Amino acid sequence: MLGFSTGCLYKTLNGLEKETISIFGGMGCDAIEIMWHNADDDLTKVLEMDDEFWKQFKSISLHIPSLDAYSDVKIASLLETVVQVHNKIHFDMIVLHPYEAMNWDIFRQFDLPFAIENMDWRKDFGKYTDSLKDIFSKFDVSMVLDLNHCYSNDPSMKLAEELLDVFGDRIKKIHLSGFGTYHDPLYRTKQEEILKAIPDKNLPIIIESVCDTVEEIKEEFEYVKSYLEKRNQQKETEAENPIK
């Protein structure tokens, strides 16, 4: 499964609007991640789309806002809204950005499919194995492996290998984009080392490359899809013609 975060078009379109989400479905994406970037935005807008609309996607996840600036009361209120939306759309994952002072007791009150994402170079917490182990010892949930974040902390991508080794069974989704200064399109950065780090585990892949136009989104989709297809073809060829 391959698709996008709706936040990829945040410069020009609202990621919670049907118009935006329809762009990705129309391209043939079978995975989508709704980016709820700002807690002041009305997440319930996605309830305007009926069940038939969502059937075009095999994997639907939600990325909630960073919560470190909010009180426990505000966080609980936001999660109540998530429950309301989840009860209709049935997200397979709700992605959280961890921070050191996170009150996990709040999250335990909600029966939601939470997942923790590894953080990028700008954060002090949740980037490396030790702090992620600490998180999962307190909050036993799934993990999203963000390969852009791995690269920003370690361009050798050994960190990605380490996280896969340590948390492999916990990792249920991949976030993918190039890295220059932020989430850059891979068709521009040509960072094959990031693409090579995609695990061969048939996990949903969410592209997070920020693009200025729909045309750029399409180019990024074809670039990543082409890479994955070539990789699969190569593996099939190797399986049919094993080295003796």
C-alpha positions in Angstrom: 0.0 0.0 0.0 1.3 3.4 -1.0 -0.1 6.9 -0.5 0.4 10.3 1.0 -0.1 12.5 4.0 -2.7 15.1 3.1 -0.3 17.6 4.6 2.0 17.3 1.6 -0.1 20.0 -0.1 -0.4 22.2 3.0 1.0 25.2 1.1 -2.0 25.4 -1.2 -4.7 23.1 0.0 -6.5 22.2 3.3 -5.6 18.6 4.2 -9.0 18.0 5.8 -11.0 18.9 2.7 -12.6 16.4 0.4 -11.1 18.2 -2.6 -7.6 17.5 -1.2 -8.1 13.9 -0.2 -9.8 13.2 -3.6 -6.6 14.2 -5.4 -4.7 11.3 -3.8 -7.5 8.8 -4.4 -7.7 9.9 -8.0 -4.0 9.2 -8.5 -4.4 5.6 -7.4 -3.2 5.9 -3.8 -4.6 3.1 -1.7 -3.2 4.5 1.6 -3.9 8.0 3.1 -2.9 9.8 6.2 -5.1 12.7 7.3 -2.8 15.4 8.6 -4.5 17.3 11.5 -1.7 19.9 11.6 -3.3 22.5 13.8 -5.6 21.8 16.8 -7.6 24.8 15.9 -8.6 23.3 12.6 -12.0 21.4 12.6 -11.1 17.7 12.3 -14.8 16.9 12.1 -14.8 18.2 8.5 -13.8 14.8 7.4 -17.1 13.4 8.6 -18.7 15.2 5.6 -17.3 12.4 3.4 -19.5 9.3 3.4 -18.5 5.6 3.8 -18.4 5.1 0.1 -15.7 7.8 -0.3 -13.4 6.2 2.2 -13.6 2.7 0.5 -11.1 3.8 -2.1 -8.4 3.5 0.5 -7.2 0.3 2.1 -5.3 2.1 4.9 -6.5 5.3 6.6 -4.5 6.8 9.4 -4.6 10.1 11.3 -1.7 12.2 12.3 -2.7 14.4 15.2 -1.1 17.7 16.1 2.0 18.0 18.3 0.7 18.2 21.8 3.5 19.4 24.0 2.1 23.0 24.2 -1.3 21.9 25.5 -2.6 21.2 28.9 -3.9 17.7 29.9 -7.5 19.0 29.8 -7.0 20.3 26.2 -5.3 17.0 25.1 -8.3 15.0 26.5 -10.7 17.3 24.7 -8.8 16.8 21.4 -8.8 13.1 21.9 -12.6 13.1 22.4 -12.9 14.7 18.9 -10.6 11.9 17.6 -12.9 9.3 19.1 -15.9 10.9 17.4 -14.2 10.8 14.0 -12.6 7.4 14.5 -16.0 5.8 15.2 -17.0 6.6 11.7 -13.8 6.3 9.6 -12.1 3.6 11.7 -8.4 4.7 11.4 -5.9 1.9 11.4 -3.5 4.1 13.2 -3.4 7.4 15.0 0.1 8.9 14.9 1.6 10.8 17.9 4.8 12.8 18.2 6.3 11.9 21.6 7.8 14.4 24.1 9.5 13.8 27.4 6.8 15.2 29.7 3.9 13.3 28.0 1.2 12.1 30.4 0.5 8.6 29.1 -2.4 8.2 31.6 -4.5 10.5 29.4 -4.0 8.4 26.3 -4.7 5.1 28.2 -8.2 6.4 28.8 -9.0 6.2 25.1 -9.5 3.0 23.1 -7.7 4.3 20.0 -5.0 2.7 17.8 -2.2 5.0 18.8 1.3 4.8 17.3 4.6 6.6 18.2 6.7 8.1 15.5 10.5 8.4 15.8 11.5 12.1 15.9 13.9 14.2 13.7 17.0 16.2 14.4 15.1 19.2 15.8 13.8 17.2 18.8 15.6 16.2 22.0 13.5 13.1 22.7 12.2 10.1 20.8 15.0 10.0 18.2 17.1 7.1 19.3 16.6 3.5 20.6 17.0 4.3 24.3 14.3 7.0 24.5 11.9 5.0 22.3 12.4 1.9 24.5 11.5 4.1 27.5 8.3 5.3 25.8 7.2 1.8 24.9 7.9 0.5 28.4 5.2 3.0 29.5 2.9 3.0 26.5 2.7 -0.3 24.7 1.6 0.7 21.2 2.7 0.5 17.6 5.4 2.5 15.9 5.8 4.4 12.7 9.3 4.4 11.2 10.0 7.8 9.7 12.9 7.3 7.3 13.3 11.1 6.7 13.7 11.5 10.5 16.3 8.7 10.6 18.3 10.3 7.8 18.2 13.7 9.5 19.8 12.2 12.6 22.1 9.8 10.8 22.7 10.1 7.0 24.4 6.7 7.0 20.9 5.2 7.7 22.4 2.8 10.3 19.9 4.3 12.7 17.1 3.1 10.5 18.6 -0.4 10.5 18.9 -0.3 14.3 15.3 0.8 14.8 14.1 -2.0 12.5 16.2 -4.5 14.4 15.0 -3.4 17.8 11.4 -2.5 17.1 10.7 -4.6 13.9 7.6 -6.3 15.2 6.2 -3.0 16.6 6.6 -1.1 13.3 3.4 -1.1 11.4 3.8 1.8 8.9 6.5 3.7 7.1 6.8 7.5 6.6 8.9 8.4 3.6 10.4 11.6 2.1 13.7 13.1 1.1 15.7 15.3 3.3 17.3 18.6 2.5 16.0 20.9 5.2 12.6 19.4 5.8 10.3 16.9 4.0 11.6 17.2 0.5 10.5 15.3 -2.6 12.6 12.3 -3.4 12.3 12.9 -7.1 14.4 16.0 -6.5 16.8 14.8 -3.8 17.5 11.4 -5.4 18.4 10.0 -2.0 18.5 6.3 -2.8 19.9 5.6 0.6 16.5 6.6 2.1 14.6 4.5 -0.4 16.9 1.5 0.2 16.0 1.7 3.9 12.3 0.8 3.2 11.9 -2.6 4.8 10.6 -5.4 2.7 7.6 -6.1 5.0 4.6 -5.2 3.0 3.8 -2.3 5.3 1.8 0.7 4.3 4.0 3.6 3.1 3.0 7.2 3.6 4.9 9.7 1.5 5.3 13.0 3.4 7.2 15.0 0.8 5.9 18.6 0.8 5.0 19.7 -2.8 3.9 23.0 -4.2 1.5 21.6 -6.8 -0.6 18.6 -7.6 1.8 17.9 -10.6 4.7 17.6 -8.2 2.7 15.2 -6.0 2.0 13.0 -9.1 5.7 13.1 -10.0 6.7 12.1 -6.5 4.2 9.3 -6.5 5.4 7.9 -9.8 9.0 8.2 -8.7 8.5 6.2 -5.5 6.2 3.7 -7.1 8.7 3.1 -9.9 11.5 2.5 -7.4 9.4 0.0 -5.5 8.2 -1.8 -8.6 11.8 -2.2 -9.9 12.9 -3.5 -6.5 10.2 -6.1 -6.5 11.0 -7.1 -10.1 14.7 -7.5 -9.2 13.8 -9.7 -6.2 11.5 -11.9 -8.3 14.3 -12.3 -10.9 16.7 -13.2 -8.2 14.3 -15.7 -6.8 13.8 -17.3 -10.2 17.5 -17.4 -10.9 19.3 -18.1 -7.7 23.0 -17.8 -7.6 24.5 -21.3 -7.6 
